[in-house]
Each structure stands twice: as structure tokens, then as C-alpha cells.
Amino acid sequence: MKPDPRSSSGNWFRQAEHDLIAGERDFGASDHSEACYHAEQTAQKTLKGFLILEGERNLQVHSVHRLLIMCGEKRREFMAEEATAQVLSQYYIPTRYPDAMADSVPPFAVYTQAQAREALDGARRILELARRLGGGGA
């Protein structure tokens, strides 16, 4: 028996919502690098959930921008968030590792409140768009 894509997709959407809540909590604690990372994770899991709902399997892509383009190939409306996806893609690794930046500065000392707010707002828009276009899974 094949797994139900709506159920699997729903799990991805629910995890994305959880990550968004965690990002808002990080933002409230002025932990801007973690808020940016959770925003990236929200968008990544949202887009994977949408693609799973659309029949995709074995999604080994971690770039929010690439995932958004894949979603945009199915529903053009996603492309309105391309600039957001490009920004969020930058928050996958450097927000977590102190040696990921050129100056080896710890991430917590680099990311700003404005970046975190922009990232969380963008992730929320992507989540709402995917829910609207795909029904949000189970």
C-alpha cells in the first residue's frame, strides 16, 4: 500500500507551522540567527509538503529557492515569492555554524532583528500561499 500523499504532506505542513512558532519564539528572545534559521526551515518544509502533495518523492533538495522554483513549475503563483526564497536560502547553514562565514563570526552576533522579521514574514507568506494552493495536506 502506497503512503497517502495528503497525510504525508500534512505532516510537512504541520512541522513547518511548528518551526514558524519556534522562530517567533526565537525572535521574541532576540535570538535572531535562530529565528532566521527557523524561517528557512518553515519555508523549506512548506515547499516540500506542497511538492509531495503534487506527487513528488525523494526530495533531496535543501535550497528554498530551488524548491520554490519547482513549486512554481506546478503553480506559477509561487514565483511571486522568488526574492523571499533567495533570501531564506542564505539562512540554511550560516545561521548555525560559527565557521560558515568568512570572518568566522558566531551567527548569534551577526543576524539582526530586521533580518529575522523579514525572514519570518516571508516564511509565513510562503506557508499561507502553499496552504491556499494545495489545501495544506491532511
Secondary structure by P-SEA (a helix, b strand, c coil): ccccaaaaaaaaaaaaaaaaaaaaaaaaacaaaaaaaaaaaaaaaaaaaaaaaacccccccccaaaaaaaaaaaccccccaaaaaaaaaaacccccccccccccccccccccaaaaaaaaaaaaaaaaaaaaaccccc
